[in-house]
Amino acid sequence: MDKLDCRLSWFRSTDALLQKDFPIFEVSARTPVCIHDYAGVGGAVGGAPERQLKVRSPVGAPSSVGSQFGAQCTHALFAPQTSLSCLGVTEARLSSRSFALRKKKKLLTKLKDLIDLLVFVDSGAPGAFARMRSVFCLGAFLAVVMFPPASGTKKVIGLYGDTIKVPCNDGDNRPEDLMFTKWKHSKENGTAGDILVKQVQKEKAKIIATDSYKDRTSIDSDSSLIITGAILDDQRFFTCMVVSSNNVNEYPVEVEVHKRPSAPEFRNKASRLDDGKLTPLGECVAASANPPAEIIWVKNNKTLEADNKLIIISASITKDPATGLSTTTSKLQYTAGKQDATSKFACVVKHVTGPDQMSAPETFSIHYPTEKVNLQVLPLGSIKEGDNVILKCQADGNPPPTSFNFHIKGKKVLVTDSDVYTLSGINRADFGEYKCSLIDNENMQSSVNITVTYLDLNVIPSGNILKKVGESLEVKIDKNSSSEPSVIWSKDNGKLDKLPDFSSLTYNHAGFYVCEASVAGIKRNASFKLVVEGMPVIKSLKKERSTDGKAKVLICVAEGAPEPEVTWSVNGTHSQSQYSNGVVTYKLTVMPSANLTVTCRVSNSLGTASKDIEVLSLNEEKPDSRKDDDDDKAKVIVGVVVALIVAAALVGIIYWLYMKNRQGSWKTNEKETGTSEESKKLEENNHRQEP
């Protein structure tokens, strides 16, 4: 038969669904009857049956339905004056069966969502698929009524401004007979708001939202809802409805949006803290957070605990009306002590997004009165005569006093805008007690004793001293000092262990002498120059061959002061050593062709001395070029031999005298007996020593 556009009126209004008794309809195969209702007018239209109708009833439903039924649902059910358009329905009649509804409003919403899905999918669907949906009109309706929704609520946390992915049953949401997936959200008034519907056979989902989700939502391949640009208004329940040919499941998901607070800001910092006084220290602000941040206060990285006496902490939270983000403000009142002068205060912001954030540490000036005054002497250490000495008066109050009274040798001196008093060029008479005190309280004072180190040194004699060889010299040290000084002597820049004995002066005593005395950082020097004079004396005159053997070198060593001058009786090449300690060496190189007698003559302002030496010609020494040297060596050997002989003679004489004294005390027979016994003992000792 042709398409019959007739309506089977179910309910006149949605109020019927809220009644205590809920009607269940049943369908049986009978003569085609279509109860129609056009604009509220009911009637019956008869016609020949086209197909037998058979629908499997849900478990527990009191209805039996025929088979082979095709229908097209063209209007939404359960709206005022709604009805079912059907094609080829043989007979339909309503019978009532009562059962209790625990959540009537939720059921109404689920049923409406189901019909909305059917209406959405119906548009443009092919005929065969449309007939299958007619079966679904009855089956899904009963399924919604008889089966409870999926239990359990999942929670998803997203970050403010980021993209949130809301899962649909963790991806396990595609039964074999899946038909549709729909996402909706809860509104503030308790109703549901539609977002989108995704039909299985269609590639793209249809956005049906009319609010802010219209441009911010999409559906992922696993049916998850994608929300971009998360805001606090997204904190609500979202429900994923999965519709299959045999069932309808819902999976609610709660969404929370977190926003990390901005870095903590230390505001209204106190300019100072008073010792023992409760003072507002500052405020800490953590702005733009969700949920609100928690603020704690720390001192030297240790948490401050409020006791509402010495430490008071108060916090408040405000919300931005535009964004809904929260700002936490914490105020700290603190009772400081002097020990807090070096303490570092900071606030720490704690939030679920972690980690903790800490403000930059702050230090505070702690004000407290002066309890002690201290007088310091600068520079530290010993004070030497002639130094500039600074007296510095220090008080332990904060802020410290800027003016003081200084008591200088019994005289009070007021010093303003300074804590120092200077003693310029101090001397030994300035030793003693010095004081400083507060201007408004002279009993709070401090004192110090100053000791001045000084040293005077004088050496007698001083300057240039002229003495003759063999004379004596007496040297005295005159010193005056604050303590016993140490004394060091030096001669010609060489350190001496002690001052030499000047009882009999020699040329070696001549030189520049310096006496250095020191005590506690002070050094004094005194000096004199000793000159020892005497007539010149020739200490030695000798000869030797030159290194090449072609000349004779005459060596004349003289002693005297002032430095002697030398003259030779023959010509030759002159050379001279450096004059030191009254001694000088003169050399003359000659090449004599005949035997010579050479005279070395030395003289100074005090006299003259001379000495001769015999020099053989070089020609006579050719047969034996080393004759002079051998003569000198022979003389040395003879001298050594003579000395040994003289020494042996002395030893013999001493021994003879010793033996003579012993013999005078012995008797003749005792000598013989003693001699005989000694001889025996000597023989016995000799035998023992033989091997």
Secondary structure by P-SEA (a helix, b strand, c coil): ccccccccccccccccccccbbbbbbbbbcccccccccccccbbbbbcccbbbbbbbcccccbbbbcbbbbbbcccccccbbbbbbccccbbbbbbbbbbbccaaaaaaaaaaaaaaaaaaaccccaaaaaaaaaaaaaaaaaaaccccbbbbbbbbbcccbbbbbbccccccccccccbbbbbbbccccbbbbcccccccccbbbbccccccccccccccccbbbbccccccccbbbbbbbbcccbbbbbbbbbbbbbbbccccccccccccccccccccbbbbbcccccbbbbbbbcccbbbbbccccbbbbbbbbbcccccbbbbbbbbbbbcccccccbbbbbbbbccccccccccbbbbbbbbcccbbbbbbccccccccccbbbbbbbbcccccccbbbbbcccbbbbbcccccccccccccccccccccccccccccbbbbbbbbbbbbbbcccccbbbbcccbbbbbbbbbbcccbbbbbbbccccccccccccccccccccbbbbbbbbcccbbbbbcbbbbbbbccccccccccccccccbbbbbbbbbbccbbbbbbccccbbbbccccccbbbbbbbbbcccccbbbbbbbcccccccbbbbbbcccccccccaaaaaaaaaaaaaaaaaaaaaaaaaaaaaaaaaaaaaaaaccaaaaaaaaaaaaaaaaaaaaaacc
